[in-house]
Amino acid sequence: MRSVPESVTVAQVLDATTDDILEEVGERLLQCERCPDTGGGCYAKLNEGERPHWVEKIERHGGPGFDWVACERWEPYLLDRRMLAWGFPRLMLRKTFDDYLAETDSEQKAVELLRDYVADFYDYAMQGAGVAMSGDVGVGKTTLACAVCRILLSEQKIRSARYWDAANLLAALRPTDNDQDQRRQTVHDCMRCAVFVLDDLGAHNTTDWVREQVGLIVNHRWSNGLPTIVTTNTSVDDAERSLGARTISRLLHNALTVDRRAGW
């Protein structure tokens, strides 16, 4: 058993344990063997990320035996589940700044600015300052936005976040006969989360009603000093035509602008 030092004999293991404990240890170790690199192999058994470990002395009875220690994969796995529930793309769950390969001076500058934003997040948050990232398609804006949220959540600087691709959010807010409660919940979640990511904002065709709903979200966050991260590859003029000048102005209020282009 890998959890037992080589110096410990079979007799010592048997003396310090019971058949029930050995059976549970065997089951746990089998789960660990099958666990993917991303963790969660023991979730179905509700073992809460614990793995068996042989110790020389267990405090509760003073002798050697098996105790349970937290698996290093457990907390990242739980954070994955939370981020998925909050809308983050599965491929972006564990992105960090190290995953972003800056190829130009402007891209390197963007990473440095965002590292500073995360490091000094409380100072930025006191001003309600979010981030506005503009740039061409495929330069990694979504990767950087998700990396910011992952690090803030991992470091427990925030307790919640929400991610929406702008086109999908506008579609989700369009009124239909059947999903009024879901639309109301979507607006509420976007309003109240600690950090809101509005990804790939473009020149979307939308209705006055949807524009009003997005305006409610942005205005609530602006008036309550809640940071928003917005990414776009379009111009400010096009964004204003889509969502309105007032909404875009409040999205950009105090925002840290990354790769300033087209007026952002």
Buried (B, 14 or more C-beta within 10 A) or exposed (E): EEBBEEEBEEEBBEEBBEEEBBEBBEBBBEBBEEBEEEBBBBBEEEBEBBBBEBBEEBEEEEEBBBBBEEBEBBEBBBBBEBBEEBBBBEEBBBBBBEEBEBEEEBBEEBBEBBBEBBEEBEEBBEEBBBBBBBBEEEBBBBBBBBBBBBBBBEEEBBEBBBBBBBBEBBEBBEEEEEBEEEBEEBBEBBBBBBBBBBBBBBBBEBEEEBBBBBBBBBBBBBEEEBBBBBBBBBBBEBBBBBBBEEBBEBBBBEBBBBBEBBEB
